[in-house]
Amino acid sequence: MLFLRLFFESFRFAVHALKENILRTILSLLGVTIGIFAIIAIFTLVDALNNGIQGSLSVFGDKVVYVGKWPFSFGEGEYPWWKYYRRPSPNESEYKFIQENAKWVKSIAIYEAKGGNTFQYRNNSFEDGKIVGASYEYNKINSMPIGDGRYFTTNEMSSGVQKAVIGFEVAKQLFPRGDALGKMIKTKGQKFLIIGIFEKQGESLIPTPSNDELVLIPYHSFIKIYASKGRWVSTNLIAKGYDRDTDMGEILAELRGLLRIKRGLRPKDDDNFALNRTDAIVEFIDKITGSLKIAGGIIGMFSILVGGFSIANIMFVSVKERTSQIGIQKALGAKNYFILLQFLCESMFLSFFGGIGGLFLVSLLSLLSTEVFVITLNFQNLIIGLGISAFVGIISGLAPAISAAKMDPVEAMRAS
């Protein structure tokens, strides 16, 4: 009960200090407000960036490894493209070999994609679309929900029938009345029967492959279009691991071993393939956003430091104004720790008000949200902001509180 009363009294004194000279107090707390705003705003914007990027990358799926000629590059060191260019592309024989022998691969698919295609239906056309030829397991690895119609059967995929699942934007432009299912579209001189339409994916924060402008056909149908006409086809494999393989170490080691065996590489030979993880993109982004958080924290700390000195100044003034009151309290038996806690709590509440002001400004950033960049002040950042505010208040009020606690009651009462 004593501590509850102490907190209540301290809160009352803090509110009184705000009302007594509101302009002076607000200006003094402005440093804390700006500091908390700078720190939590950076944290909030970085979280929004991470969420947006992860949402964009969700199309690739989780626990996914891309097998191809070219390794992902994040600007670290030289990129010897001439070396990777000479590597052989994965082929259907390697795909089947991995499918038959792998134990840590949950699903694997072979695919190839070509952009810049024109799809036609009667007088309507869709320009610059992408066509992907893939095996049956492709939709088990990538996020490709069907909005209308159905996906391919295993027989349709293996036999290479002239059927297709098209993206939302392709269907919208070619079939404005929404009657795409069962119709035939034409591309590269070939006709394909539409059996399904992908759900609308919408915009993404980073330029990732979109299902909206995609036409998916069986892999063997794709080969008929391109390889039969002498055009270069560079296939890729995509594999998905099990959830129990938390760090993806097992699937990466297994894929590497099987590919080296299939390609007849000797122990001293370098790998002539690349195993790319989508998680590596997220890890790279995390490094960048982590640096942004540190930079924002340093900038905010300078503002908070100024705000801390301002709160300390207010508390010294408060101690001087209430010197006689402190003397009376001590004469009536108040312990030193009671006086100390009283002023520490008051200082904490004052800083708390400044922190709330900063968090309020951060919450206004949500007005700048877009469809792909959603800004929200989450509970974790809210607690961090309030925690920093309270800590700054306690540190700022420590010296004034100690000076008040050490006062001699007789001398303090004479000060009136």
N, C-alpha and C positions, 0 to 999 in steps of 0.2 A: 504494500500500500504506500509505503514511503517513497519508493521509486516511481510509482505511478503518479503520485502527487508532484514529485520532483519534475517528471517529464511534462506534466500539465502546466506547472508554473513556468518552466523553461519555454514551453511553446507560447504561453501568454506573454512573456517578456519579449520573445522574438517578434510576435505580432505587434506588440506595443512599439518596439524599435522601428518597425516598418511604418507604422502610422505616425509616429512622433516626427520623423523627418523623412518622408517617403522618397523625396528626390535624392537625398544624400545616400540613403540605403540602397535604392535601386542602382544608382551609379556605382556604388561599391560592389554590389553583387553582379554587375555587368560582366566582370572578368570571368566569374564562375559560369555564368550563362553562356558566354561566347565559347569558353573552353569546353564545356559539356556538349554544346552544339557541334563544335568542330570534331570532337572525338566520336560522338555517337552518330553524327551525320555520315562520317567516313565509314564507320562500321556498318551502318544501315545501307548505304549505297553499295558497298562491297558485297554485302549479303544479297542485295537485289541483283547485282551483276553475276554473282555465283549462281543464284537460282535461275536467272535467265539463261546462262550458258549451259547449266546442267539440263534445263528444259529443252534447249536446242539440241544438245547431244543425246537426249533420250531416244531420238530416232535410231541411233546406232545400237541401242540395247545395252544390257549389262553383262559383264564377264565376256566381252567379245574381243576376238583377235582377228585382225586382217592379215592375210598372207599374200604377199605380192613382191614385186621387184623393188619398189621404192619405200624406204623407211620414212616415217614422219620426221619432219625437221622443225625445230623451234628456234632457229637462229643461233645455235651453239656450235661454233667452229665451222670448218670448211664442209661443204656438201659436195662430195665427189660424184656428181651426176653421171659422168662418163663411165664410171665403174658400175653404177647401178643399171645404166642403160644396156650394158652387155649381158646382164643377167637373163636367164630364161624365165618366161612367165609360167606360173602354175598351170597345170593342164588337167584334163578330166581323169587321166590315169592316176595322177597324184591324189586327186580328190577321192576317188574310189579306194585307193590304198589306205588313206587316212581313215576314211569312213569304216573300213573293214577291220582295222587294227588298233585304232585309238580307244583307250579306256577312260581318259579324262575329258574327252570331247563329247559334250551332250548332243550337239547338233553341228553339222558342217554343210555348207552350200558352196556351189561354184556359181560365179556370176560375171557378167561384163556389162558395162554401161556406155552408151554413146549419146552425147548431147547434140543440140542443134537440129533436131528432127522436126518435120512438119507432118501433122496428122490431119487427115481430111475425112469429112462425111458430107457427101453431096456438095453443096456450095459453101459449107462452113469449113474453116481450117484453124488449127492451133499451131502457132509458130514457136520455134526454139524450145521444143519439148525434149524430154529425155526418155530414151527407151532402154530398158534393162532386161537382159535375158538371164534367168536364174533357174536353179534346180528347186525341187519341191520344198526343201527345208528353209528357204530364204526368209519366209515370213515368220518362222519360229525363232529367228535370231534378231531380225530387225523389228521395230515397232511399226506394224502395217495393218491396223485394224480395217476391216471391210465395213463400209457404211451401207452398201446396198449390193445385193447379189451374193456371190460366193467366191471362194478361192479355187485354185486348180486342184484337181485330184492327182494322185501319184502317177496314174496311167497317162493323164494328159501331159504332165510335165516330162515324163520319160519318153513319150512318143513324139513330142514336139509338135503338138497340134497348133493350128492357126487361131488361137484364142488369146484374149488379153484381159487384164484388170487395169483400169485406167484411174488417173487421179481426179480429184474433185474439180479442179479448174479446167482440166481437159474436157471432162463431161459437161461442165457448165457452158463452155464456149461452143463445143460441137453440137450439144443437144440442149438448147435453151428451155425446151419444154419438159426436160427431165425424163425423157424416154430412151435413155442410152442402152439399157440392157437388151440384149438380143440383136443389136444393130451391128453393122460391119463398118470398121474404120480402115483407112488405107494409109500406108506409109512405106516408103522405099519400094513401091510397086507391089507390095504384098497386102492382102486383106486379112483382118483379124476380127473374130467375133467377140463382142464384149460380154463377159460373164460376171463382172463385178466392178464396183466403184469404191475406191478407198475413202475413208472418212476424211473430212477436211482437217488438214494439219495447221493451216494458218501461218502467220509470219513467225520468224525466230530471231533471236538477238544477234546471232552470228550466222553467216551464210553456210548453212548445212544443207545436205540433200533434202529436197522436199518431195513428199508423195503427191502433192497437189498437181504437179506438172509432169507426172511420171506415167509411163505406159509399161506395165510388166508383162513379159511374155516368157514362154518356156525357153530354157537355154539352147536347146537344139533348134528351135525356130530362129533364134538370134543368129546362130552359126550359119543357118541357111541363107540369111539375108546378107551377111557380111563376108564370111570366109569363102562362100561359094562364088562371090564376085571378086575374089582376089584382094579384098581389103584386110588390113591388119587388125587382128583381134588379140587383145592382151587381157587374158582372163585373170581373175582373182579368186581366192578362197576366203570364206568368212566362217569362223568357228566360234561356238559358244561353250563356255565351261560350266561346271557344276558350282552351286553356291558354297559347297563345303571346301572348295579350292579358293580360300579367302584371298590369298595374295596372287592368284593365278600362276603360281610357280609350277604346278604340276602340268597344266595344259601347255604352257610355253615350252617346258622341257620336253614333253612328249611330241609336240608338233615339230620341234627342232630335230629331235632324234629320228622321227619317221621320215622327214623330208631329206635329211642327210643320207639315210639308208636308201630311199627311193632314187635319189640322184647320184648315188655311188660316190659320195665325197669321202676322201681319205681323212684320217684324224687330223692331219696338219692343214688341210684345206679350209679356207674361210667359208662361211655360209654364203651361198649365192641367192639368198632370199631374205625378205624382211618380215618380221613378226611385229605388227603394230597393235598396240592396245589403245582403246579409246580412253582408258583411265589415265594414260600418259598426258593426254590433252588437259584433263581436269587438274592433274598434279602441276602442270606447267602454269595454268591459270591461277591455281592456289598460291604459287610462289609470287606471282605478280600482285595479286590482291593482298597477300600477306605484307608485302613491302608497302603497299598503299595504307594499310592499317597502321603500320609502324610510323609512317610519315605523318598521318593524321593525328596519331597519338602524341607525337612530339610537338606538333604545332599547337594542339589543344592544351598540352601541359604548360606551355608558356603563358597562355591566357589564364589558366587556372592558378598559376603561381601569382600572377598579378591580383586575381580575385581573392586568393588566400591572404595576401598582405592587406587588402582592403577590409576583409572581414576581421582580421586581427586588430586593425585600427578602430573599427566600430566597437569591438569588444573592450578595448582599452578605454574608450570613451564611456562605455556602459559601466565599467568597473568604477571609473572616477565619479560618475553621476550617482552611483548607488553605494558609495563608500560608507555613509552613515548607516544605511540599511544593512550592509554587511556587518558592521559593528554591532548593531542591535541583535541580529541573528546569532552572532557568536556569543554575545553576552547572555542570550537566552538558552545557550547550550548547543548550538549548531556545530557539528564537527567540521573539520577542515575539508574532509572528502565530500561533505554535502555541498559546501560552497563551490568546491572544485567542479563537481558534477553539474551543478546548477548552471555555471557559465559555459562548461563544455557542451551541454545539451543545447543551450541557447545559441551558441556558435554553430552547432551542427544544424539546427533548424534554419538558421539564416542561410547557410550554404545550401541547405536542402531546397529552399525557395528559389535560389538562383539556378540550381540544377533542374528544377521543375520547369523553369522558364526556358532553359536550353532544350529540354525534351519536348516541350510544346512546339518550339520552332522546328525541331526535327520532324515531328508529326505532320507539320504543314508541307513537308516535302512530298507527302503522298499525293498532293494535288498535281505533281509533275509526272505521275505514273502513266505509262502507256501499256498497250496490250502485251508487249514482250518485255517490258522493264517495269515490274511492279515494285514500288517502294512502300514498305511497311515497317513500322517500328515494332520489332518483335519483343517478346517478354525478356529474353536474355539481355538484349541491349538496354532495355528499360532498367533492369536491375543493375547493370553495370554503371549506367549513368547516375542512378540514385546512390549507389554504393560509393562511387568516386566523390560525389557531392558531400555525403556524410563524412567520409574520410578527410576531405579537405577542411570541412568545418571543424572537426575534432582537432586536427593539427594546428589550424589557425587560432583556435580558441585556447590552446594549451598554455601558452605564456600568460595571457590575461587571467585565465582561471587560476593558475598557480600564484600569481601576484595577489589575487583576491583572497585565496585560501590562507596565505601567509600573513595577512593583515592582523595587527594587534587590535583587539576589540575596543580598547579605550581610546587609542589614537584614531581609530576609524570613526567612532562616535563624535570625537572632538572636531573632525573634519567638517561636520555640518555647521 
